[in-house]
Amino acid sequence: MKVERACSIIVKEQLTPDTVSMTLAVGDMVSSAVTNTGRPIHPGQFVHIKCGEGLLLRRPISIQSWTGSRMGGTITVVFEAKGEGTRWLAQRQVGDTLDVLGPLGNGFRTTPGPYLLVGGGIGVPPLHACACYAGCSSTAILGFRSKDRAILLDEFDSECIDVQIATDDGSLGYHGFVDALVRRELGKEHHYQGVLACGPKAMLKSVAQVAAEFGVPCQVSMEERMGCGVGACLVCAVTMKDGTVKHVCKDGPVFDAQEVDWDA
């Protein structure tokens, strides 16, 4: 069940010149999710944050991690300041209050066990929650443009049995794209229950194709522009292979990769 709360910023960290981590005190937002769904916030869900008085649309930001109790919970989000709204958000300081709606969307469908986690850029943070949920048994393949844009490496190191890095310019780890590392990893003898991926659409398409070649189930978290965040404005439409149209905010953001029409 989604709730709207005035949430104060209690921790702020600049991860890169453009990427910010914020931890918010969210009151009963987390405990309400437990009460109404029978489970806590699920990896892959997001919150919708109002960014500025003059900006009409909220900004959807994936949840990296959370804590919850009857005394109050916290949610940590990581975002890139690249537009007017997120630049405004990046200027907020500890003690400031934000209007937050959440938790929203359908997250990754997982059970405790090993997964291959594949993230690209700002798609990396929600996969950290997947790593925690899987119980330190997963492998992460993380892609960035360059070494200076890499984020959350220590966090993944502490939650995964293996972390592999790819950068576009070769300044850190493998010189190339994550799909090559996914192919190499799935080509080994493995016991992954599935591939969980979040990042740019081109990356997701490539990862989905590799997973399909190896017969490994794959879930993808889609990135689309959103207006309302609850399925009313119909902005964040995604075409499925069967010709139907689903919406990232309500039906996703996580979909079975085989259901998505990647050429639409």
C-alpha atoms as a printed R data frame, in Angstrom:
    type eleno elety resid chain resno      x       y       z
1   ATOM     1    CA   MET     A     1  0.000   0.000   0.000
2   ATOM     2    CA   LYS     A     2  1.408   3.367  -1.024
3   ATOM     3    CA   VAL     A     3  1.434   6.247   1.438
4   ATOM     4    CA   GLU     A     4  2.416   9.899   1.173
5   ATOM     5    CA   ARG     A     5  4.631  11.316   3.889
6   ATOM     6    CA   ALA     A     6  6.700  14.392   4.682
7   ATOM     7    CA   CYS     A     7 10.138  12.829   5.041
8   ATOM     8    CA   SER     A     8 13.243  14.494   6.421
9   ATOM     9    CA   ILE     A     9 16.727  13.963   4.993
10  ATOM    10    CA   ILE     A    10 18.905  12.430   7.709
11  ATOM    11    CA   VAL     A    11 21.976  11.449   5.652
12  ATOM    12    CA   LYS     A    12 23.296  12.868   2.389
13  ATOM    13    CA   GLU     A    13 26.400  11.689   0.548
14  ATOM    14    CA   GLN     A    14 27.880  12.805  -2.762
15  ATOM    15    CA   LEU     A    15 28.943   9.557  -4.444
16  ATOM    16    CA   THR     A    16 30.216  11.157  -7.666
17  ATOM    17    CA   PRO     A    17 30.011  14.753  -8.972
18  ATOM    18    CA   ASP     A    18 26.549  13.917 -10.384
19  ATOM    19    CA   THR     A    19 25.298  11.112  -8.129
20  ATOM    20    CA   VAL     A    20 23.787  11.600  -4.683
21  ATOM    21    CA   SER     A    21 22.739   9.162  -1.951
22  ATOM    22    CA   MET     A    22 20.040  10.261   0.489
23  ATOM    23    CA   THR     A    23 18.616   8.470   3.489
24  ATOM    24    CA   LEU     A    24 15.138   9.647   4.455
25  ATOM    25    CA   ALA     A    25 13.230   9.242   7.710
26  ATOM    26    CA   VAL     A    26  9.917   7.953   6.334
27  ATOM    27    CA   GLY     A    27  7.849   7.338   9.463
28  ATOM    28    CA   ASP     A    28  5.518   4.362   9.070
29  ATOM    29    CA   MET     A    29  5.944   4.062   5.283
30  ATOM    30    CA   VAL     A    30  7.987   0.858   5.590
31  ATOM    31    CA   SER     A    31  5.977  -0.697   8.427
32  ATOM    32    CA   SER     A    32  2.731   0.100   6.582
33  ATOM    33    CA   ALA     A    33  4.010  -1.826   3.577
34  ATOM    34    CA   VAL     A    34  4.627  -4.824   5.820
35  ATOM    35    CA   THR     A    35  1.189  -4.570   7.413
36  ATOM    36    CA   ASN     A    36 -0.761  -4.298   4.168
37  ATOM    37    CA   THR     A    37  1.133  -6.696   1.890
38  ATOM    38    CA   GLY     A    38  2.421  -9.285   4.319
39  ATOM    39    CA   ARG     A    39  6.013  -8.487   3.320
40  ATOM    40    CA   PRO     A    40  8.336  -5.496   3.494
41  ATOM    41    CA   ILE     A    41  9.209  -3.238   0.586
42  ATOM    42    CA   HIS     A    42 10.432  -5.506  -2.187
43  ATOM    43    CA   PRO     A    43 13.686  -4.969  -4.143
44  ATOM    44    CA   GLY     A    44 12.956  -3.025  -7.307
45  ATOM    45    CA   GLN     A    45 10.178  -0.817  -5.960
46  ATOM    46    CA   PHE     A    46 10.509   2.968  -6.029
47  ATOM    47    CA   VAL     A    47  9.352   6.171  -4.388
48  ATOM    48    CA   HIS     A    48  7.974   9.257  -6.131
49  ATOM    49    CA   ILE     A    49  9.489  12.471  -4.776
50  ATOM    50    CA   LYS     A    50  8.127  15.959  -5.319
51  ATOM    51    CA   CYS     A    51 10.961  18.123  -6.611
52  ATOM    52    CA   GLY     A    52 10.357  21.845  -6.233
53  ATOM    53    CA   GLU     A    53  7.213  23.905  -5.799
54  ATOM    54    CA   GLY     A    54  7.053  24.972  -9.445
55  ATOM    55    CA   LEU     A    55  7.614  21.555 -10.991
56  ATOM    56    CA   LEU     A    56  4.423  19.620 -11.601
57  ATOM    57    CA   LEU     A    57  5.797  16.116 -11.952
58  ATOM    58    CA   ARG     A    58  7.370  14.033  -9.220
59  ATOM    59    CA   ARG     A    59 10.572  12.121  -9.880
60  ATOM    60    CA   PRO     A    60 10.638   8.307  -9.566
61  ATOM    61    CA   ILE     A    61 13.709   7.029  -7.720
62  ATOM    62    CA   SER     A    62 14.460   3.375  -6.995
63  ATOM    63    CA   ILE     A    63 14.869   2.280  -3.409
64  ATOM    64    CA   GLN     A    64 18.390   1.071  -2.610
65  ATOM    65    CA   SER     A    65 17.756  -0.057   0.965
66  ATOM    66    CA   TRP     A    66 15.360   0.389   3.852
67  ATOM    67    CA   THR     A    67 14.800  -0.188   7.535
68  ATOM    68    CA   GLY     A    68 11.496  -0.381   9.344
69  ATOM    69    CA   SER     A    69 10.015  -0.603  12.809
70  ATOM    70    CA   ARG     A    70  7.036   0.697  14.728
71  ATOM    71    CA   MET     A    71  9.234   3.560  15.900
72  ATOM    72    CA   GLY     A    72  9.820   4.692  12.327
73  ATOM    73    CA   GLY     A    73 11.666   3.601   9.211
74  ATOM    74    CA   THR     A    74 14.224   4.854   6.729
75  ATOM    75    CA   ILE     A    75 14.623   4.582   2.970
76  ATOM    76    CA   THR     A    76 17.869   5.186   1.091
77  ATOM    77    CA   VAL     A    77 17.744   6.332  -2.520
78  ATOM    78    CA   VAL     A    78 20.513   7.032  -5.013
79  ATOM    79    CA   PHE     A    79 19.917   9.300  -8.000
80  ATOM    80    CA   GLU     A    80 21.743  11.206 -10.700
81  ATOM    81    CA   ALA     A    81 21.276  14.965 -10.955
82  ATOM    82    CA   LYS     A    82 20.648  15.343 -14.684
83  ATOM    83    CA   GLY     A    83 17.403  17.298 -15.078
84  ATOM    84    CA   GLU     A    84 15.724  20.285 -13.455
85  ATOM    85    CA   GLY     A    85 13.918  18.192 -10.853
86  ATOM    86    CA   THR     A    86 16.816  15.998  -9.776
87  ATOM    87    CA   ARG     A    87 19.185  18.977  -9.736
88  ATOM    88    CA   TRP     A    88 16.783  20.672  -7.308
89  ATOM    89    CA   LEU     A    89 16.693  17.490  -5.216
90  ATOM    90    CA   ALA     A    90 20.478  17.245  -5.164
91  ATOM    91    CA   GLN     A    91 20.659  20.706  -3.588
92  ATOM    92    CA   ARG     A    92 18.557  19.699  -0.559
93  ATOM    93    CA   GLN     A    93 20.454  19.288   2.686
94  ATOM    94    CA   VAL     A    94 20.241  17.204   5.856
95  ATOM    95    CA   GLY     A    95 17.246  18.425   7.844
96  ATOM    96    CA   ASP     A    96 15.215  19.456   4.792
97  ATOM    97    CA   THR     A    97 11.811  17.842   4.270
98  ATOM    98    CA   LEU     A    98 10.617  16.137   1.093
99  ATOM    99    CA   ASP     A    99  7.142  15.083  -0.045
100 ATOM   100    CA   VAL     A   100  7.464  11.340  -0.755
101 ATOM   101    CA   LEU     A   101  4.897   8.907  -2.174
102 ATOM   102    CA   GLY     A   102  5.587   5.187  -1.936
103 ATOM   103    CA   PRO     A   103  6.413   2.420  -2.032
104 ATOM   104    CA   LEU     A   104  5.285   2.105  -5.648
105 ATOM   105    CA   GLY     A   105  5.465  -0.470  -8.413
106 ATOM   106    CA   ASN     A   106  6.113  -4.189  -8.549
107 ATOM   107    CA   GLY     A   107  9.645  -5.252  -7.726
108 ATOM   108    CA   PHE     A   108 11.742  -8.300  -8.541
109 ATOM   109    CA   ARG     A   109 10.100 -11.631  -7.808
110 ATOM   110    CA   THR     A   110 12.787 -13.462  -5.873
111 ATOM   111    CA   THR     A   111 13.405 -16.140  -3.298
112 ATOM   112    CA   PRO     A   112 16.550 -16.396  -1.159
113 ATOM   113    CA   GLY     A   113 19.265 -17.915  -3.298
114 ATOM   114    CA   PRO     A   114 21.899 -17.104  -5.907
115 ATOM   115    CA   TYR     A   115 21.109 -14.647  -8.700
116 ATOM   116    CA   LEU     A   116 23.192 -12.968 -11.354
117 ATOM   117    CA   LEU     A   117 22.675  -9.244 -10.756
118 ATOM   118    CA   VAL     A   118 23.375  -7.008 -13.742
119 ATOM   119    CA   GLY     A   119 23.307  -3.225 -13.359
120 ATOM   120    CA   GLY     A   120 24.224  -0.298 -15.544
121 ATOM   121    CA   GLY     A   121 24.882   3.216 -14.259
122 ATOM   122    CA   ILE     A   122 22.072   4.525 -12.100
123 ATOM   123    CA   GLY     A   123 20.399   1.124 -12.517
124 ATOM   124    CA   VAL     A   124 22.909  -0.300 -10.035
125 ATOM   125    CA   PRO     A   125 21.357   0.888  -6.698
126 ATOM   126    CA   PRO     A   126 18.122  -1.185  -6.702
127 ATOM   127    CA   LEU     A   127 20.171  -4.342  -7.302
128 ATOM   128    CA   HIS     A   128 21.929  -3.803  -3.982
129 ATOM   129    CA   ALA     A   129 18.626  -4.581  -2.271
130 ATOM   130    CA   CYS     A   130 18.446  -7.776  -4.346
131 ATOM   131    CA   ALA     A   131 21.945  -8.737  -3.184
132 ATOM   132    CA   CYS     A   132 20.947  -8.266   0.452
133 ATOM   133    CA   TYR     A   133 17.737 -10.249  -0.005
134 ATOM   134    CA   ALA     A   134 19.574 -13.136  -1.680
135 ATOM   135    CA   GLY     A   135 21.716 -13.661   1.396
136 ATOM   136    CA   CYS     A   136 25.267 -12.998   0.184
137 ATOM   137    CA   SER     A   137 25.053 -15.743  -2.454
138 ATOM   138    CA   SER     A   138 24.822 -13.774  -5.694
139 ATOM   139    CA   THR     A   139 27.250 -12.476  -8.302
140 ATOM   140    CA   ALA     A   140 27.052  -8.862  -9.456
141 ATOM   141    CA   ILE     A   141 28.101  -7.535 -12.851
142 ATOM   142    CA   LEU     A   142 28.094  -3.744 -12.792
143 ATOM   143    CA   GLY     A   143 28.666  -1.425 -15.731
144 ATOM   144    CA   PHE     A   144 29.701   2.225 -15.705
145 ATOM   145    CA   ARG     A   145 30.923   4.740 -18.256
146 ATOM   146    CA   SER     A   146 34.222   5.155 -16.419
147 ATOM   147    CA   LYS     A   147 35.975   4.549 -13.091
148 ATOM   148    CA   ASP     A   148 34.988   7.949 -11.716
149 ATOM   149    CA   ARG     A   149 31.289   7.113 -12.206
150 ATOM   150    CA   ALA     A   150 31.397   3.792 -10.331
151 ATOM   151    CA   ILE     A   151 29.183   3.662  -7.230
152 ATOM   152    CA   LEU     A   152 28.357   1.307  -4.331
153 ATOM   153    CA   LEU     A   153 31.243  -1.068  -4.999
154 ATOM   154    CA   ASP     A   154 31.975  -1.599  -1.300
155 ATOM   155    CA   GLU     A   155 28.308  -2.310  -0.623
156 ATOM   156    CA   PHE     A   156 28.177  -4.987  -3.322
157 ATOM   157    CA   ASP     A   157 31.472  -6.471  -2.167
158 ATOM   158    CA   SER     A   158 29.980  -7.001   1.274
159 ATOM   159    CA   GLU     A   159 26.803  -8.676  -0.028
160 ATOM   160    CA   CYS     A   160 27.967 -10.742  -3.035
161 ATOM   161    CA   ILE     A   161 30.330 -13.667  -3.505
162 ATOM   162    CA   ASP     A   162 31.755 -12.019  -6.626
163 ATOM   163    CA   VAL     A   163 31.610  -8.527  -8.149
164 ATOM   164    CA   GLN     A   164 32.680  -7.917 -11.744
165 ATOM   165    CA   ILE     A   165 33.033  -4.431 -13.205
166 ATOM   166    CA   ALA     A   166 32.843  -3.245 -16.801
167 ATOM   167    CA   THR     A   167 33.535   0.290 -18.003
168 ATOM   168    CA   ASP     A   168 32.991   1.795 -21.427
169 ATOM   169    CA   ASP     A   169 36.488   3.310 -21.484
170 ATOM   170    CA   GLY     A   170 38.361   0.482 -19.752
171 ATOM   171    CA   SER     A   171 39.406   2.637 -16.797
172 ATOM   172    CA   LEU     A   172 38.136   0.006 -14.325
173 ATOM   173    CA   GLY     A   173 37.649  -3.722 -14.815
174 ATOM   174    CA   TYR     A   174 36.604  -5.141 -18.167
175 ATOM   175    CA   HIS     A   175 36.830  -2.798 -21.164
176 ATOM   176    CA   GLY     A   176 33.410  -3.151 -22.758
177 ATOM   177    CA   PHE     A   177 29.772  -3.798 -21.991
178 ATOM   178    CA   VAL     A   178 28.190  -5.948 -19.299
179 ATOM   179    CA   ASP     A   179 26.578  -8.411 -21.721
180 ATOM   180    CA   ALA     A   180 30.004  -9.871 -22.535
181 ATOM   181    CA   LEU     A   181 30.598 -10.579 -18.836
182 ATOM   182    CA   VAL     A   182 27.100 -12.026 -18.514
183 ATOM   183    CA   ARG     A   183 27.822 -14.402 -21.390
184 ATOM   184    CA   ARG     A   184 31.112 -15.451 -19.811
185 ATOM   185    CA   GLU     A   185 29.511 -15.999 -16.401
186 ATOM   186    CA   LEU     A   186 26.538 -17.989 -17.684
187 ATOM   187    CA   GLY     A   187 28.905 -20.057 -19.799
188 ATOM   188    CA   LYS     A   188 30.428 -21.458 -16.624
189 ATOM   189    CA   GLU     A   189 28.773 -24.152 -14.575
190 ATOM   190    CA   HIS     A   190 26.317 -22.165 -12.459
191 ATOM   191    CA   HIS     A   191 23.298 -22.520 -10.219
192 ATOM   192    CA   TYR     A   192 21.701 -19.118 -10.655
193 ATOM   193    CA   GLN     A   193 17.976 -18.984 -10.152
194 ATOM   194    CA   GLY     A   194 17.812 -16.148 -12.644
195 ATOM   195    CA   VAL     A   195 19.226 -12.911 -13.984
196 ATOM   196    CA   LEU     A   196 17.997  -9.647 -12.460
197 ATOM   197    CA   ALA     A   197 18.877  -6.561 -14.494
198 ATOM   198    CA   CYS     A   198 18.368  -2.812 -14.255
199 ATOM   199    CA   GLY     A   199 19.787  -0.129 -16.523
200 ATOM   200    CA   PRO     A   200 19.401   1.511 -19.938
201 ATOM   201    CA   LYS     A   201 17.059  -0.211 -22.377
202 ATOM   202    CA   ALA     A   202 19.821  -1.129 -24.835
203 ATOM   203    CA   MET     A   203 21.713  -2.877 -22.034
204 ATOM   204    CA   LEU     A   204 18.592  -4.712 -20.864
205 ATOM   205    CA   LYS     A   205 17.865  -5.925 -24.389
206 ATOM   206    CA   SER     A   206 21.383  -7.346 -24.760
207 ATOM   207    CA   VAL     A   207 21.335  -8.992 -21.316
208 ATOM   208    CA   ALA     A   208 17.890 -10.477 -21.991
209 ATOM   209    CA   GLN     A   209 19.130 -11.987 -25.261
210 ATOM   210    CA   VAL     A   210 22.140 -13.596 -23.570
211 ATOM   211    CA   ALA     A   211 20.020 -14.993 -20.736
212 ATOM   212    CA   ALA     A   212 17.577 -16.449 -23.254
213 ATOM   213    CA   GLU     A   213 20.433 -18.143 -25.140
214 ATOM   214    CA   PHE     A   214 21.428 -19.948 -21.947
215 ATOM   215    CA   GLY     A   215 17.850 -20.682 -20.923
216 ATOM   216    CA   VAL     A   216 18.106 -18.663 -17.707
217 ATOM   217    CA   PRO     A   217 15.023 -16.747 -16.481
218 ATOM   218    CA   CYS     A   218 15.544 -12.993 -16.658
219 ATOM   219    CA   GLN     A   219 13.699 -10.110 -15.028
220 ATOM   220    CA   VAL     A   220 14.336  -6.530 -16.111
221 ATOM   221    CA   SER     A   221 13.579  -3.246 -14.389
222 ATOM   222    CA   MET     A   222 12.563  -0.748 -17.070
223 ATOM   223    CA   GLU     A   223 13.427   2.940 -17.002
224 ATOM   224    CA   GLU     A   224 10.757   5.200 -18.500
225 ATOM   225    CA   ARG     A   225  9.565   8.750 -17.902
226 ATOM   226    CA   MET     A   226  6.686   8.873 -15.438
227 ATOM   227    CA   GLY     A   227  4.028  11.419 -14.695
228 ATOM   228    CA   CYS     A   228  1.739  10.273 -11.907
229 ATOM   229    CA   GLY     A   229  3.497   7.105 -10.708
230 ATOM   230    CA   VAL     A   230  0.197   5.253 -10.167
231 ATOM   231    CA   GLY     A   231 -0.963   4.366 -13.697
232 ATOM   232    CA   ALA     A   232 -3.343   7.277 -14.300
233 ATOM   233    CA   CYS     A   233 -1.446   9.422 -16.829
234 ATOM   234    CA   LEU     A   234 -0.329   6.519 -19.086
235 ATOM   235    CA   VAL     A   235  3.001   8.190 -19.940
236 ATOM   236    CA   CYS     A   236  5.312   5.282 -19.081
237 ATOM   237    CA   ALA     A   237  3.940   2.784 -21.608
238 ATOM   238    CA   VAL     A   238  5.871  -0.346 -22.600
239 ATOM   239    CA   THR     A   239  4.790  -2.615 -25.470
240 ATOM   240    CA   MET     A   240  4.698  -6.344 -24.812
241 ATOM   241    CA   LYS     A   241  5.326  -9.094 -27.387
242 ATOM   242    CA   ASP     A   242  1.649 -10.056 -27.333
243 ATOM   243    CA   GLY     A   243  0.724  -6.534 -28.475
244 ATOM   244    CA   THR     A   244 -0.604  -5.346 -25.138
245 ATOM   245    CA   VAL     A   245  0.647  -2.181 -23.493
246 ATOM   246    CA   LYS     A   246  1.719  -2.120 -19.865
247 ATOM   247    CA   HIS     A   247  2.878   0.753 -17.690
248 ATOM   248    CA   VAL     A   248  6.159   0.880 -15.823
249 ATOM   249    CA   CYS     A   249  4.777   2.627 -12.752
250 ATOM   250    CA   LYS     A   250  1.839   0.271 -12.130
251 ATOM   251    CA   ASP     A   251  2.604  -3.026 -13.899
252 ATOM   252    CA   GLY     A   252  6.387  -2.732 -13.448
253 ATOM   253    CA   PRO     A   253  8.955  -1.420 -13.231
254 ATOM   254    CA   VAL     A   254 10.038  -5.079 -13.253
255 ATOM   255    CA   PHE     A   255  8.938  -7.338 -16.112
256 ATOM   256    CA   ASP     A   256  9.779 -10.794 -17.369
257 ATOM   257    CA   ALA     A   257 12.321 -10.096 -20.123
258 ATOM   258    CA   GLN     A   258 10.622 -12.556 -22.480
259 ATOM   259    CA   GLU     A   259  7.388 -10.572 -22.324
260 ATOM   260    CA   VAL     A   260  8.899  -7.279 -23.535
261 ATOM   261    CA   ASP     A   261  8.876  -6.286 -27.204
262 ATOM   262    CA   TRP     A   262 12.446  -5.001 -27.410
263 ATOM   263    CA   ASP     A   263 12.000  -3.719 -30.966
264 ATOM   264    CA   ALA     A   264  8.892  -1.598 -30.305
